[in-house]
Amino acid sequence: MRAVVLDRYGPPELLAVGGRSVPEPLPTEIRVRVAAAGVNPVDWKTREGVGMAGVLGHPPIVLGWDVSGVVDAVGLGVTRFAVGDPVFGMPWFPRQAGGYAEYVTAPSRHFAHRPEQLSETEAAGLSLAGLTAWQCLVDIARIEPGQRVLVHAAAGGVGHLAVQIARARGAYVIGTASSAKHRLLGELGLHEAVNYRGTAFEKVLDPVDVVLDLVGGDVALRSLDLLRPDGLLISLPSRSAGTAVDAASARGLRATGMLVEPDGDGLAELAELARTGALRVLVQETFPMERAGEAHRVGERGATTGKLVLTVA
């Protein structure tokens, strides 16, 4: 099979299409013929030698954890899927999944059925970002109707999904984004938008119950000024989460980091939101496998609206 192989950690041009053996599913696993693979910040961070590089070890490796496609084979004990089922998932994270390839194998419970309302390309961009948002807002924060939720980088890959999940859970949703993206975020259900480039959000917003910080640095620290006494700050950039947690503790406030994990039930919840029209996946641009390096360069600019996706099949 074809796969995007990284022979050593470094710049985007090191990503090159090569050959790999087609994997065979073990008991409880399925094999998926990949149609599209999502590109995420953890991908390019890992390519540089940080991110999950410490987990994956020495190259050669195949990056990618977001996939959508069709079940091609099932292992002994699999009852949730059959050959021919359209699926999407986030297999094996943070271990190597090899999503930038024509086939992947993983436990069946790392996947969910793809609803017809999602294209293969949209589904490929949903799993990692969607589960990150879902696990932060639903599993950790347990947001409730009427709560005020602030999402930083609200138009990004995780952010635009978090806005919709919070809205679907009945929250009042506030987001920071450049002014050019405010109209789009309004269409996704955002109640209130703040232009982070020209406004000190902590000085113009009323207190909030939950902050989903997808930026880090001083944004996390400034967000503490808005947090209600019983509120929660969730900071995702791993390099700055510890600082945010320590700063919150010093002020008697709650903060935590998180790392997303495979969750078939969470994927099914996201699929149901998409089926009912409560969740849209925005895909800014697609790239063939041969242009994986270019996809990484676009992502590293930090101005993406929604998701970047590789087309595989």
PyMOL commands that set and color helices and strands:
alter all, ss='L'
color gray80, all
select helices_A, chain A and resi 12-14+41-47+53-56+108-110+120-124+127-140+157-168+179-187+201-204+218-226+238-250+264-275+289-300
alter helices_A, ss='H'
color red, helices_A
select strands_A, chain A and resi 2-6+15-19+29-39+61-62+66-74+86-89+103-107+111-113+148-151+172-177+192-195+208-213+227-235+254-256+283-288+307-311
alter strands_A, ss='S'
color yellow, strands_A
deselect
rebuild
show_as cartoon
